[in-house]
Amino acid sequence: MTSSEATAHENRLARESSPYLLQHKHNPVDWWPWGTEALAEAKRTNKPILLSVGYAACHWCHVMAHESFEDEPTARVMNDLFVNIKVDREERPDIDQIYMSALHHLGEHGGWPLTMFLTPDGEPFWGGTYFPKTSRYGKPAFVDLLREVERVFREDPKSVEQNRSALMARLAQRARPARRTVVGPAELDRAASQIAGMIDPVHGGMRGAPKFPQPAMLEFLWRAGQRAHDRRYFGAVELSLARMCEGGIYDHLGGGFSRYSVDERWLTPHFEKMLYDNAQLLELLALAWQRSGNELFRTRARETVAWLAREMTTHEGAFCASLDADSEGEEGKFYVWSLAEIEEVLGKDDAAFFASHYDVAANGNFEGQNILNRLKHMSRSAEDEQRLASLREKLLSARAKRVRPGLDDKVLADWNGLMIAALVNAGLLLEEPSWLKIAARVPVPRWENGARRSARPFLARRQADLSRPCLRSRRDDPRRARAARGHRRARLSRACLGLAGDPRSPLRQPGQRRLLPYRR
């Protein structure tokens, strides 16, 4: 198949709305979206299911896609041996949670892409994460793996059944609490004490690598400090935030935090930026500034909101889900710099000054390039900071001319609810009324007597989606429940602004078609 033929070819994912699924619409793989039709096809053909779960900003998802899913010979093997289903974990976290739990029960570390093998009934019997096209990293070649899994499915059904039944039993056991569990202040304080003992005393965050910001864990420690009036917990949170704010995990030109760092120093990020991480970190930065008065926290909060407004906001005022790690096929290419590139923009003298403050060297600190960071402690005067701010603006303008990473512009109600709450709470703490106005612009649906009053579609990706039947229209649809939780968060936060909708207004009335997340 030529490149033009490959571009012209479209599979079933071309009819989907998820930006992640649409990234795979030209694959030669005969993908199915998750649904009853795909499961019926597996039963009809008695083929095992290959389930691939990922998300739009996932670097290794892109790597596996380029290596295997865009490769004609690999796709032929997949199509011959399996019913192939692709899932966006942000659109269907319920599916992701079930099969990720199954992977953990197999003794494997989790991560994405999630690659699971299922019976025609959708029950898991084996899986993993990223598999390379050729054997490396201690992993088998993907095509060899596919043939072996299908062989075992055909020739050794007892082994498949043994795995299937054990996994289903474990999943059922986990879903059914054995007895009533009570968690009180004593249990919370004991857990906080244990977690505080696991904090890296030098770099903050949990010890070791990779390092994730884990804002929910940091908030848990913060609350423990408030309950016990124990400075140890506040110190752990402030240390972690300070190291993140100075590390390469933070975008020192454009603002915003990446999803995680591959090293223990917060230097080298996986460059994708997620809305939910930045929402939770924004609120923590405001809390930490209020207690400590550390100007670093307020500065990073302001820069992060500026990034949100500039790069992550739709025309309607809602917030996009994520920014990709890759551009032009390379991870981090949009964000890293050579010393020569900085000299070209700033000139020799200013470049030397900037390089001394942001760890820039001729040989680089990341694969011959430089990730900007301020992990090396240096004294900086107010004049230094003003000069650096001006230089950052010049570099940001130059960077804007580069090929940008992909934007996942779907609007998720729960993640938008997190950001609305963060903008309101941080805006009040830091006395930033403009942040409250940004929060107020988010188009939250309003209801009156079962009818939707707001004309702006917050929970629909495209207007065309409103006329399409849903995959699941039952009232217990987990995506509907997730959207409802996000709507409640948004409504409660906006109540602070006097903008709450009718509290009697559900996200969807019985009999109405579910509205999918809005996408520009």
VEXDREN-2710 file (C-alpha; in Angstrom, 1 decimal):
% VEXDREN-2710
k/r/px/py/pz
1/MET/0.0/0.0/0.0
2/THR/1.4/3.4/-1.0
3/SER/1.5/6.3/1.4
4/SER/-1.4/8.0/-0.5
5/GLU/-3.4/4.7/-0.4
6/ALA/-2.7/4.4/3.3
7/THR/-4.0/7.9/3.9
8/ALA/-7.1/7.2/1.8
9/HIS/-7.8/4.0/3.7
10/GLU/-10.1/4.4/6.7
11/ASN/-11.2/1.8/9.3
12/ARG/-14.2/1.9/11.6
13/LEU/-12.4/4.4/14.0
14/ALA/-13.0/7.1/11.4
15/ARG/-16.6/7.2/12.6
16/GLU/-15.5/7.9/16.2
17/SER/-15.1/11.2/18.0
18/SER/-12.2/10.5/20.3
19/PRO/-9.0/12.3/19.1
20/TYR/-7.0/9.2/20.2
21/LEU/-9.2/6.8/18.2
22/LEU/-9.1/9.1/15.2
23/GLN/-5.3/9.0/15.3
24/HIS/-5.7/5.3/14.3
25/LYS/-8.3/5.7/11.6
26/HIS/-5.8/5.2/8.7
27/ASN/-4.2/2.1/10.3
28/PRO/-4.4/-1.1/8.2
29/VAL/-5.5/-2.8/11.4
30/ASP/-9.2/-3.7/11.2
31/TRP/-9.9/-1.8/14.4
32/TRP/-13.3/-2.0/16.2
33/PRO/-14.3/0.6/18.8
34/TRP/-15.4/-1.0/22.1
35/GLY/-19.1/-2.2/21.8
36/THR/-21.5/-5.0/21.4
37/GLU/-20.8/-5.2/17.7
38/ALA/-17.1/-6.0/18.3
39/LEU/-17.9/-8.6/21.0
40/ALA/-20.5/-10.2/18.7
41/GLU/-17.9/-10.4/15.9
42/ALA/-15.5/-12.2/18.3
43/LYS/-18.2/-14.7/19.2
44/ARG/-19.2/-15.2/15.6
45/THR/-15.7/-15.9/14.4
46/ASN/-14.5/-17.5/17.7
47/LYS/-11.4/-15.4/17.6
48/PRO/-9.6/-14.1/20.7
49/ILE/-9.8/-10.3/21.2
50/LEU/-6.7/-8.1/21.1
51/LEU/-7.6/-5.0/23.3
52/SER/-5.4/-2.0/22.9
53/VAL/-6.0/0.9/25.4
54/GLY/-4.2/4.2/25.3
55/TYR/-4.7/8.0/25.1
56/ALA/-3.8/10.8/22.8
57/ALA/-0.8/12.2/24.7
58/CYS/0.9/8.8/25.4
59/HIS/4.4/8.6/23.9
60/TRP/4.7/4.8/24.0
61/CYS/1.3/4.4/22.5
62/HIS/2.6/6.4/19.5
63/VAL/5.7/4.3/19.3
64/MET/3.8/1.0/19.2
65/ALA/1.4/2.6/16.7
66/HIS/4.2/3.6/14.3
67/GLU/6.1/0.3/14.7
68/SER/3.2/-2.1/14.5
69/PHE/-0.3/-0.7/13.9
70/GLU/0.9/1.2/10.8
71/ASP/2.9/-1.7/9.5
72/GLU/1.0/-3.8/6.8
73/PRO/2.5/-7.2/7.6
74/THR/1.9/-6.8/11.3
75/ALA/-1.7/-5.6/10.6
76/ARG/-2.3/-8.7/8.4
77/VAL/-1.4/-11.0/11.3
78/MET/-3.5/-9.0/13.7
79/ASN/-6.5/-9.1/11.3
80/ASP/-6.1/-12.8/10.6
81/LEU/-5.8/-14.0/14.2
82/PHE/-7.8/-11.5/16.3
83/VAL/-10.7/-9.2/16.6
84/ASN/-8.9/-5.9/17.4
85/ILE/-10.5/-3.3/19.7
86/LYS/-9.1/0.1/20.4
87/VAL/-10.1/2.1/23.5
88/ASP/-9.4/5.6/24.6
89/ARG/-8.8/5.3/28.4
90/GLU/-9.9/8.9/29.0
91/GLU/-13.2/8.2/27.2
92/ARG/-13.7/4.8/28.9
93/PRO/-11.9/4.8/32.2
94/ASP/-14.2/2.0/33.3
95/ILE/-12.9/-0.4/30.7
96/ASP/-9.3/0.7/31.3
97/GLN/-9.7/0.1/35.1
98/ILE/-11.0/-3.5/34.7
99/TYR/-8.3/-4.7/32.3
100/MET/-5.5/-2.8/34.0
101/SER/-6.6/-4.6/37.3
102/ALA/-6.4/-7.9/35.4
103/LEU/-2.8/-7.0/34.3
104/HIS/-1.8/-6.3/37.8
105/HIS/-3.2/-9.6/38.9
106/LEU/-1.0/-11.2/36.3
107/GLY/2.0/-9.7/38.3
108/GLU/2.8/-7.1/35.6
109/HIS/3.5/-3.5/36.1
110/GLY/0.8/-1.2/34.6
111/GLY/1.1/1.4/32.0
112/TRP/0.1/2.4/28.5
113/PRO/-0.4/1.3/25.9
114/LEU/-2.3/-1.5/27.7
115/THR/-2.3/-4.7/25.5
116/MET/-4.7/-7.3/26.7
117/PHE/-5.8/-10.6/25.2
118/LEU/-9.4/-11.6/25.9
119/THR/-11.7/-14.5/25.2
120/PRO/-14.5/-13.9/22.7
121/ASP/-16.7/-13.1/25.8
122/GLY/-14.3/-10.3/26.7
123/GLU/-12.7/-12.0/29.6
124/PRO/-8.9/-11.5/30.0
125/PHE/-6.5/-14.3/30.0
126/TRP/-3.1/-12.6/29.3
127/GLY/-1.6/-9.2/28.6
128/GLY/1.1/-6.6/28.9
129/THR/1.9/-3.0/27.9
130/TYR/4.2/-2.0/25.1
131/PHE/5.5/-4.7/22.8
132/PRO/8.3/-3.8/20.3
133/LYS/8.0/-4.8/16.6
134/THR/11.4/-6.7/16.9
135/SER/12.6/-8.5/20.0
136/ARG/14.3/-6.0/22.4
137/TYR/14.1/-4.6/26.0
138/GLY/13.7/-8.2/27.1
139/LYS/10.3/-8.4/25.3
140/PRO/9.4/-10.7/22.4
141/ALA/8.7/-9.4/18.9
142/PHE/5.0/-8.3/18.7
143/VAL/4.2/-10.6/15.7
144/ASP/5.8/-13.6/17.4
145/LEU/3.8/-12.9/20.5
146/LEU/0.6/-12.6/18.5
147/ARG/1.1/-16.0/16.9
148/GLU/2.0/-17.7/20.2
149/VAL/-1.0/-16.3/22.0
150/GLU/-3.3/-17.4/19.2
151/ARG/-1.7/-20.8/19.2
152/VAL/-2.2/-21.3/22.9
153/PHE/-5.8/-20.1/22.5
154/ARG/-6.4/-22.8/19.9
155/GLU/-4.3/-25.7/21.1
156/ASP/-4.2/-25.3/24.9
157/PRO/-7.6/-24.2/26.0
158/LYS/-7.0/-25.5/29.5
159/SER/-4.3/-23.0/30.1
160/VAL/-6.4/-20.2/28.8
161/GLU/-9.3/-21.3/31.0
162/GLN/-7.1/-21.5/34.0
163/ASN/-5.9/-18.0/33.6
164/ARG/-9.3/-16.7/32.7
165/SER/-11.1/-18.2/35.7
166/ALA/-8.3/-17.1/38.1
167/LEU/-8.4/-13.5/36.8
168/MET/-12.2/-13.3/36.8
169/ALA/-12.3/-14.7/40.4
170/ARG/-9.7/-12.1/41.5
171/LEU/-11.6/-9.3/39.8
172/ALA/-14.9/-10.4/41.3
173/GLN/-13.3/-10.6/44.8
174/ARG/-11.9/-7.1/44.5
175/ALA/-15.3/-5.7/43.4
176/ARG/-17.0/-7.3/46.4
177/PRO/-15.8/-6.0/49.8
178/ALA/-15.7/-8.8/52.3
179/ARG/-16.8/-6.7/55.3
180/ARG/-17.5/-3.2/56.3
181/THR/-14.4/-1.0/56.3
182/VAL/-14.2/2.0/58.6
183/VAL/-11.5/4.6/58.0
184/GLY/-11.2/7.2/60.7
185/PRO/-8.7/9.9/61.7
186/ALA/-6.4/7.4/63.4
187/GLU/-6.2/5.3/60.2
188/LEU/-5.7/8.4/58.0
189/ASP/-2.9/9.7/60.3
190/ARG/-1.2/6.3/60.3
191/ALA/-1.3/6.2/56.5
192/ALA/0.1/9.7/56.3
193/SER/2.9/8.9/58.6
194/GLN/3.9/5.9/56.5
195/ILE/3.7/7.9/53.3
196/ALA/5.8/10.8/54.7
197/GLY/8.5/8.2/55.5
198/MET/8.6/7.3/51.8
199/ILE/9.2/10.9/50.6
200/ASP/12.6/11.6/49.0
201/PRO/14.3/13.9/51.5
202/VAL/16.5/15.5/48.8
203/HIS/14.3/15.7/45.7
204/GLY/10.8/15.4/47.1
205/GLY/8.2/13.1/45.8
206/MET/8.3/9.4/46.3
207/ARG/11.8/7.9/46.4
208/GLY/13.2/6.4/43.2
209/ALA/12.3/6.8/39.6
210/PRO/10.1/7.4/37.6
211/LYS/8.7/10.2/39.7
212/PHE/5.0/11.2/39.3
213/PRO/3.7/14.5/40.9
214/GLN/0.9/12.5/42.6
215/PRO/-1.0/15.7/43.7
216/ALA/-3.7/13.6/45.4
217/MET/-1.0/12.0/47.7
218/LEU/0.5/15.4/48.4
219/GLU/-3.0/16.8/49.3
220/PHE/-3.5/13.9/51.6
221/LEU/-0.2/14.8/53.4
222/TRP/-1.3/18.4/53.5
223/ARG/-4.6/17.5/55.1
224/ALA/-2.7/15.4/57.7
225/GLY/-0.6/18.4/58.5
226/GLN/-3.7/20.5/59.1
227/ARG/-5.3/17.8/61.3
228/ALA/-2.2/17.2/63.4
229/HIS/-0.5/20.6/63.1
230/ASP/2.6/18.7/62.1
231/ARG/5.1/20.8/60.1
232/ARG/6.7/17.6/58.8
233/TYR/3.8/17.0/56.4
234/PHE/3.8/20.6/55.1
235/GLY/7.6/20.4/54.6
236/ALA/7.3/17.2/52.5
237/VAL/4.7/18.8/50.3
238/GLU/6.6/22.1/49.9
239/LEU/9.9/20.3/49.2
240/SER/8.2/18.2/46.5
241/LEU/6.5/21.2/44.9
242/ALA/9.7/23.3/44.9
243/ARG/11.7/20.6/43.2
244/MET/9.0/20.1/40.6
245/CYS/8.8/23.9/40.0
246/GLU/12.5/24.1/39.3
247/GLY/12.9/20.8/37.4
248/GLY/12.5/19.9/33.8
249/ILE/9.1/18.5/34.5
250/TYR/8.0/22.1/34.5
251/ASP/7.9/24.0/31.2
252/HIS/10.0/27.1/32.1
253/LEU/9.0/28.9/28.9
254/GLY/5.3/28.2/28.4
255/GLY/4.2/27.1/31.9
256/GLY/2.5/23.8/32.9
257/PHE/3.7/20.5/34.3
258/SER/4.4/17.3/32.4
259/ARG/2.9/14.0/33.5
260/TYR/6.0/12.6/35.1
261/SER/9.8/12.5/35.2
262/VAL/11.8/9.5/34.2
263/ASP/14.5/10.3/36.8
264/GLU/14.5/10.9/40.5
265/ARG/15.6/14.6/40.1
266/TRP/12.5/15.8/38.1
267/LEU/14.9/16.7/35.3
268/THR/13.7/14.6/32.3
269/PRO/10.0/14.5/31.8
270/HIS/7.7/12.4/29.7
271/PHE/6.7/15.6/27.9
272/GLU/2.9/15.2/27.6
273/LYS/0.9/17.6/29.7
274/MET/-2.4/16.5/31.3
275/LEU/-5.2/18.9/32.3
276/TYR/-6.0/16.9/35.5
277/ASP/-2.4/17.1/36.8
278/ASN/-2.1/20.8/36.3
279/ALA/-5.5/21.4/37.9
280/GLN/-4.6/19.6/41.1
281/LEU/-1.1/21.1/41.2
282/LEU/-2.5/24.6/40.7
283/GLU/-4.5/24.3/43.9
284/LEU/-1.6/22.8/45.8
285/LEU/0.7/25.7/44.7
286/ALA/-1.8/28.2/46.1
287/LEU/-2.1/26.4/49.4
288/ALA/1.7/26.1/49.7
289/TRP/2.1/29.8/48.9
290/GLN/-0.5/30.8/51.5
291/ARG/1.3/29.0/54.2
292/SER/5.0/29.5/53.3
293/GLY/4.9/32.8/51.4
294/ASN/7.4/31.2/48.9
295/GLU/7.1/33.4/45.8
296/LEU/8.1/30.5/43.6
297/PHE/4.7/28.8/44.1
298/ARG/2.7/31.9/43.2
299/THR/4.9/32.5/40.1
300/ARG/4.4/28.9/38.9
301/ALA/0.7/29.1/39.5
302/ARG/0.4/32.3/37.4
303/GLU/2.5/30.8/34.6
304/THR/0.4/27.7/34.6
305/VAL/-2.9/29.6/34.3
306/ALA/-1.4/31.6/31.5
307/TRP/-0.5/28.4/29.7
308/LEU/-4.0/27.1/30.3
309/ALA/-5.6/30.2/28.8
310/ARG/-3.2/30.4/25.9
311/GLU/-2.9/26.7/24.8
312/MET/-5.6/24.6/26.5
313/THR/-8.8/26.6/26.2
314/THR/-11.4/26.1/23.4
315/HIS/-13.2/28.9/21.7
316/GLU/-16.2/28.2/23.9
317/GLY/-14.1/28.5/27.1
318/ALA/-13.8/24.9/28.1
319/PHE/-10.5/23.1/28.7
320/CYS/-8.8/20.6/26.4
321/ALA/-7.6/17.2/27.8
322/SER/-3.9/17.1/27.0
323/LEU/-0.9/18.0/24.9
324/ASP/1.1/15.3/23.3
325/ALA/4.7/14.6/24.1
326/ASP/5.8/14.2/20.5
327/SER/6.1/16.5/17.5
328/GLU/7.6/15.6/14.1
329/GLY/7.8/12.0/15.4
330/GLU/10.2/12.8/18.2
331/GLU/9.5/13.0/21.9
332/GLY/10.1/16.4/23.5
333/LYS/11.4/18.0/20.2
334/PHE/9.1/21.0/20.7
335/TYR/10.5/21.7/24.2
336/VAL/14.3/21.0/24.1
337/TRP/17.0/23.4/22.9
338/SER/20.6/23.3/21.7
339/LEU/23.0/26.1/22.9
340/ALA/23.3/27.2/19.3
341/GLU/19.6/27.7/18.9
342/ILE/19.5/29.8/22.1
343/GLU/22.4/31.9/20.9
344/GLU/20.7/32.4/17.5
345/VAL/17.6/33.8/19.3
346/LEU/19.2/35.7/22.2
347/GLY/22.7/36.6/21.0
348/LYS/26.0/35.4/22.6
349/ASP/25.9/37.5/25.8
350/ASP/22.3/37.0/26.7
351/ALA/22.5/33.3/25.7
352/ALA/25.5/32.8/28.1
353/PHE/23.6/34.5/30.9
354/PHE/20.4/32.4/30.3
355/ALA/22.4/29.2/29.9
356/SER/24.1/29.7/33.3
357/HIS/20.7/29.9/35.0
358/TYR/18.9/27.1/33.0
359/ASP/21.5/24.3/32.9
360/VAL/22.2/24.8/29.1
361/ALA/25.5/23.3/27.8
362/ALA/27.0/22.7/24.4
363/ASN/26.8/18.9/24.9
364/GLY/23.3/19.1/26.4
365/ASN/21.6/17.4/29.4
366/PHE/19.2/15.2/27.4
367/GLU/20.3/13.2/24.3
368/GLY/22.5/16.1/23.1
369/GLN/19.8/18.7/23.7
370/ASN/18.9/20.7/26.7
371/ILE/15.9/20.5/28.9
372/LEU/15.5/23.9/30.6
373/ASN/15.6/23.6/34.4
374/ARG/16.7/25.5/37.5
375/LEU/17.6/22.6/39.7
376/LYS/21.1/24.0/40.4
377/HIS/20.7/26.5/43.2
378/MET/21.8/30.0/42.3
379/SER/21.3/33.3/44.0
380/ARG/19.3/35.6/41.7
381/SER/18.6/39.3/42.2
382/ALA/15.3/41.0/41.2
383/GLU/17.2/42.5/38.2
384/ASP/18.4/39.0/37.2
385/GLU/14.8/37.7/37.3
386/GLN/13.5/40.6/35.2
387/ARG/16.2/40.0/32.6
388/LEU/15.5/36.2/32.6
389/ALA/11.8/36.9/32.1
390/SER/12.5/39.0/29.0
391/LEU/14.7/36.3/27.6
392/ARG/12.1/33.6/28.2
393/GLU/9.6/35.6/26.3
394/LYS/11.9/35.8/23.3
395/LEU/12.5/32.0/23.4
396/LEU/8.8/31.3/23.8
397/SER/8.1/33.4/20.7
398/ALA/10.7/31.5/18.8
399/ARG/9.4/28.2/20.0
400/ALA/5.9/29.1/18.8
401/LYS/7.2/28.8/15.2
402/ARG/8.0/25.1/15.7
403/VAL/5.7/22.3/14.8
404/ARG/3.5/22.0/17.8
405/PRO/2.7/18.7/19.7
406/GLY/-0.8/17.3/19.1
407/LEU/-3.6/18.8/21.1
408/ASP/-6.3/16.4/22.4
409/ASP/-9.1/18.8/22.3
410/LYS/-11.9/16.7/23.7
411/VAL/-13.5/18.2/26.8
412/LEU/-14.0/15.9/29.7
413/ALA/-16.5/17.0/32.3
414/ASP/-14.6/15.6/35.3
415/TRP/-11.3/17.1/34.3
416/ASN/-12.9/20.4/33.6
417/GLY/-14.6/20.2/37.0
418/LEU/-11.1/19.8/38.6
419/MET/-9.8/22.8/36.8
420/ILE/-12.8/25.0/37.5
421/ALA/-12.4/24.2/41.2
422/ALA/-8.7/24.9/41.1
423/LEU/-9.1/28.2/39.4
424/VAL/-11.8/29.3/41.9
425/ASN/-9.9/28.1/45.0
426/ALA/-6.4/29.3/43.8
427/GLY/-7.9/32.5/42.5
428/LEU/-9.4/33.3/45.9
429/LEU/-6.2/32.4/47.8
430/LEU/-3.9/34.4/45.4
431/GLU/-6.4/37.2/44.9
432/GLU/-6.5/36.7/41.1
433/PRO/-10.1/37.7/40.1
434/SER/-9.3/37.0/36.4
435/TRP/-9.0/33.3/37.2
436/LEU/-12.6/33.3/38.5
437/LYS/-13.7/34.8/35.2
438/ILE/-11.9/32.1/33.3
439/ALA/-13.7/29.5/35.4
440/ALA/-17.0/31.2/34.9
441/ARG/-16.6/31.0/31.1
442/VAL/-16.7/27.2/31.0
443/PRO/-20.0/26.3/29.4
444/VAL/-21.8/24.0/32.0
445/PRO/-25.1/22.7/30.8
446/ARG/-28.2/24.0/32.7
447/TRP/-31.5/22.2/32.9
448/GLU/-35.0/23.3/33.6
449/ASN/-37.9/20.8/33.9
450/GLY/-35.8/18.1/32.1
451/ALA/-34.9/20.4/29.2
452/ARG/-31.4/21.7/28.5
453/ARG/-31.4/25.5/28.8
454/SER/-27.8/26.2/27.8
455/ALA/-27.3/26.4/24.0
456/ARG/-23.6/25.7/24.2
457/PRO/-22.6/22.0/24.1
458/PHE/-20.2/21.3/26.9
459/LEU/-20.7/17.5/26.9
460/ALA/-20.8/16.9/23.2
461/ARG/-17.7/16.6/21.1
462/ARG/-19.4/17.6/17.9
463/GLN/-22.9/18.7/17.1
464/ALA/-23.1/15.7/14.8
465/ASP/-22.7/13.4/17.8
466/LEU/-26.0/14.6/19.3
467/SER/-27.9/12.7/16.5
468/ARG/-25.9/9.5/16.9
469/PRO/-27.1/6.7/19.2
470/CYS/-24.8/5.9/22.1
471/LEU/-22.9/2.8/22.6
472/ARG/-24.7/2.3/25.9
473/SER/-27.9/4.3/26.6
474/ARG/-28.8/2.7/29.9
475/ARG/-29.0/5.0/32.9
476/ASP/-26.1/3.2/34.6
477/ASP/-23.7/4.0/31.8
478/PRO/-20.3/4.6/33.6
479/ARG/-19.4/7.4/31.3
480/ARG/-22.6/9.2/32.2
481/ALA/-21.8/8.7/35.9
482/ARG/-18.3/10.1/35.4
483/ALA/-19.6/13.1/33.4
484/ALA/-22.2/13.7/36.2
485/ARG/-19.5/13.8/38.8
486/GLY/-17.6/16.3/36.8
487/HIS/-20.7/18.4/36.3
488/ARG/-21.3/18.4/40.1
489/ARG/-17.7/19.5/40.7
490/ALA/-18.1/22.3/38.2
491/ARG/-21.5/23.3/39.6
492/LEU/-20.2/23.4/43.2
493/SER/-17.1/25.4/42.3
494/ARG/-19.2/27.9/40.2
495/ALA/-21.5/28.4/43.1
496/CYS/-18.7/30.4/44.7
497/LEU/-19.2/32.8/41.8
498/GLY/-23.0/32.8/42.0
499/LEU/-23.1/30.9/38.8
500/ALA/-24.5/27.5/39.9
501/GLY/-27.2/26.0/37.8
502/ASP/-30.5/24.5/39.0
503/PRO/-29.6/21.9/41.7
504/ARG/-32.5/19.8/40.6
505/SER/-31.1/19.6/37.1
506/PRO/-29.6/16.2/36.3
507/LEU/-26.9/15.8/33.6
508/ARG/-29.3/13.7/31.6
509/GLN/-33.0/13.0/32.1
510/PRO/-34.4/9.4/31.6
511/GLY/-35.1/8.9/27.9
512/GLN/-32.7/11.6/26.7
513/ARG/-29.7/10.7/24.5
514/ARG/-26.4/11.0/26.4
515/LEU/-24.3/14.0/25.4
516/LEU/-20.7/13.2/24.7
517/PRO/-17.8/15.5/25.6
518/TYR/-17.5/18.5/23.4
519/ARG/-14.8/18.7/20.8
520/ARG/-14.0/21.6/18.6
END
